[in-house]
Amino acid sequence: MGPMISGALKPTVTRLINPVARLALRIGLTPNSVTVLGAIGLVSSAMYFYINERYFVGTLVITVFALSDLFDGAMARISEQGSSLWGGFLDSTIDRITDSAIIIAILIPLISADDSLALVGLMTLVTGLLIPYIRAKAESFNIQCSVGIAERTERLIILLTATGFHGLGVPYALAMGLWLLAILGVITVFQRVRTVYIGLHSS
């Protein structure tokens, strides 16, 4: 979870999630299997509901699967396995897949309708991939690069909220959400590029 969200909600979320995480462990699921199953459900739901323009129901279903991202961490803590290097890599890679799938599923109807909002959506897709890439590349130079105006959790909440309200017929909800994400994405990319530049030239 992003710092803004986790600071306010973490105690409540932990109390709700831990019993379910214990049940998942008892029936033989592992943190990594929950990560993969959640991703499959999320991508399938996005491609089915959003491409068919069933935005409100789709948002509800996607949100449920997105919560699986919280369960794997809770399961690792409860089982005292901790988070392995493979688990961290898998989680990070799947985050990129799921985030991109949601935006692509939103983009397909916009492109089909020749809606210029699709260009804004493409910008959010590109920045959404650039932001974690810059961080990973920076860390390969031993530069900490977690700066940014909005973390992944906040960006996901903005996207799902805007899409859900769009499904309820709220005017300009999707447009406002995508524009906000595009602006936040561009700012974050510049913040991280600047951090890497300073880090490389101060060493």
C-alpha positions in Angstrom: 0.0 0.0 0.0 1.1 3.6 -0.6 2.3 5.6 2.4 -0.7 7.9 2.4 -3.2 5.1 2.4 -1.3 2.7 4.6 -0.7 5.2 7.4 -4.4 5.8 7.8 -5.9 2.4 7.1 -3.3 -0.2 7.9 -4.5 -1.2 11.4 -8.1 -1.6 10.2 -7.1 -3.4 7.0 -4.8 -5.8 8.9 -7.6 -6.8 11.3 -9.9 -7.6 8.4 -7.3 -9.4 6.3 -5.5 -11.6 8.8 -8.4 -14.0 9.4 -8.8 -14.6 5.7 -5.0 -14.9 5.2 -4.9 -17.6 8.0 -7.8 -19.5 6.2 -5.9 -19.4 2.9 -2.8 -20.8 4.5 -4.8 -23.6 6.2 -6.3 -24.8 2.9 -2.8 -25.0 1.4 -2.5 -21.7 -0.6 0.9 -19.9 -0.7 1.5 -16.2 -0.9 2.8 -16.5 -4.5 -0.2 -18.6 -5.6 -2.6 -16.0 -4.2 -0.6 -13.3 -6.1 -1.0 -15.2 -9.4 -4.7 -16.2 -8.9 -5.6 -12.6 -8.0 -3.8 -11.4 -11.1 -5.6 -13.9 -13.4 -8.9 -12.8 -11.9 -8.2 -9.1 -12.2 -6.9 -9.2 -15.8 -9.9 -11.5 -16.9 -12.4 -9.2 -15.1 -10.9 -6.0 -16.7 -10.9 -7.5 -20.1 -14.4 -8.8 -19.8 -16.2 -6.0 -18.0 -14.4 -2.9 -19.2 -14.1 -3.9 -22.9 -17.9 -4.5 -22.8 -18.3 -1.1 -21.1 -19.8 -2.5 -17.9 -17.7 -0.1 -15.9 -19.4 0.0 -12.5 -19.8 -3.8 -12.0 -16.3 -4.3 -13.5 -14.8 -1.9 -11.0 -16.4 -3.7 -8.0 -15.1 -7.1 -9.2 -11.6 -5.7 -10.1 -11.4 -4.1 -6.6 -12.0 -7.5 -5.0 -9.2 -9.1 -7.0 -6.9 -6.1 -6.3 -7.2 -6.8 -2.6 -5.4 -10.1 -3.2 -2.3 -8.0 -3.4 -2.8 -7.3 0.4 -3.4 -11.0 1.3 0.0 -12.3 0.0 1.9 -10.0 2.3 -0.3 -10.9 5.3 0.1 -14.6 4.5 3.9 -14.3 4.4 3.9 -12.5 7.8 1.6 -15.0 9.4 3.5 -18.0 8.1 6.8 -16.3 9.2 8.2 -17.1 5.8 8.9 -13.4 5.1 9.1 -12.1 1.5 11.5 -14.0 -0.7 13.4 -12.4 -3.5 11.4 -14.5 -6.0 8.1 -13.4 -4.3 9.2 -9.7 -4.5 10.1 -10.0 -8.1 6.8 -11.9 -8.9 4.7 -9.3 -7.1 6.4 -6.4 -8.8 6.1 -8.0 -12.2 2.4 -8.8 -11.7 1.7 -5.3 -10.5 2.9 -4.0 -13.9 0.7 -6.6 -15.8 -2.4 -5.9 -13.8 -2.1 -2.1 -13.9 -1.5 -2.2 -17.7 -4.4 -4.6 -18.2 -6.8 -2.2 -16.5 -5.8 0.8 -18.6 -5.7 -1.2 -21.8 -9.2 -2.5 -21.1 -10.4 1.0 -20.6 -8.6 2.2 -23.8 -10.1 -0.3 -26.2 -13.6 1.1 -26.2 -12.2 4.7 -26.3 -10.1 3.8 -29.4 -13.1 2.0 -31.0 -15.1 5.1 -30.5 -12.3 7.3 -31.9 -12.4 9.2 -28.6 -9.4 11.6 -28.2 -9.4 10.7 -24.4 -7.6 7.5 -25.6 -4.4 9.6 -26.0 -4.6 10.6 -22.4 -5.1 7.0 -21.5 -2.0 6.0 -23.5 0.0 8.6 -21.5 -1.1 7.1 -18.3 -0.1 3.6 -19.6 3.4 4.8 -20.6 4.1 6.7 -17.4 2.7 3.8 -15.3 5.4 1.6 -16.8 8.2 4.3 -16.7 7.8 5.1 -13.0 8.7 1.6 -11.7 11.3 1.2 -14.4 13.1 4.3 -13.4 13.1 3.2 -9.8 14.5 -0.2 -10.6 17.2 1.3 -12.8 18.1 3.8 -10.2 18.4 1.1 -7.5 20.8 -0.8 -9.8 23.0 2.4 -9.4 22.5 2.2 -5.6 20.3 5.3 -5.8 17.1 5.3 -3.7 14.3 6.5 -6.0 11.0 6.1 -4.3 10.0 9.8 -4.7 6.8 10.7 -6.4 3.7 12.7 -6.0 1.5 9.6 -5.9 2.4 6.0 -5.2 0.9 3.0 -7.1 -1.9 2.5 -4.6 -3.1 6.1 -4.9 -3.0 5.9 -8.7 -5.0 2.7 -8.7 -7.6 4.2 -6.4 -8.0 7.2 -8.7 -8.3 5.0 -11.8 -10.9 2.6 -10.3 -12.9 5.4 -8.7 -13.1 7.4 -11.9 -14.0 4.4 -13.9 -16.7 3.3 -11.4 -18.3 6.8 -11.4 -18.2 6.8 -15.2 -20.1 3.5 -15.0 -22.7 5.3 -12.9 -23.1 8.0 -15.5 -21.3 10.8 -13.7 -20.3 13.3 -16.5 -16.5 13.7 -17.2 -15.6 11.3 -14.3 -13.4 9.1 -16.6 -11.8 12.1 -18.3 -11.0 13.8 -15.0 -9.5 10.6 -13.7 -7.3 9.9 -16.7 -6.1 13.5 -16.9 -5.3 13.5 -13.3 -3.3 10.3 -13.6 -1.5 11.5 -16.7 -0.5 14.7 -14.9 0.6 12.9 -11.8 2.5 10.4 -13.9 4.4 13.0 -15.8 5.3 14.8 -12.6 6.5 11.6 -11.0 8.6 10.6 -14.0 10.3 14.0 -13.9 10.8 13.8 -10.1 12.5 10.4 -10.4 14.6 11.4 -13.4 15.8 14.4 -11.4 16.6 12.2 -8.4 18.7 9.9 -10.5 20.5 12.8 -12.2 21.4 14.3 -8.8 22.4 11.0 -7.4 24.7 10.2 -10.3 26.3 13.7 -10.3 26.8 13.9 -6.6 28.8 10.7 -6.3 
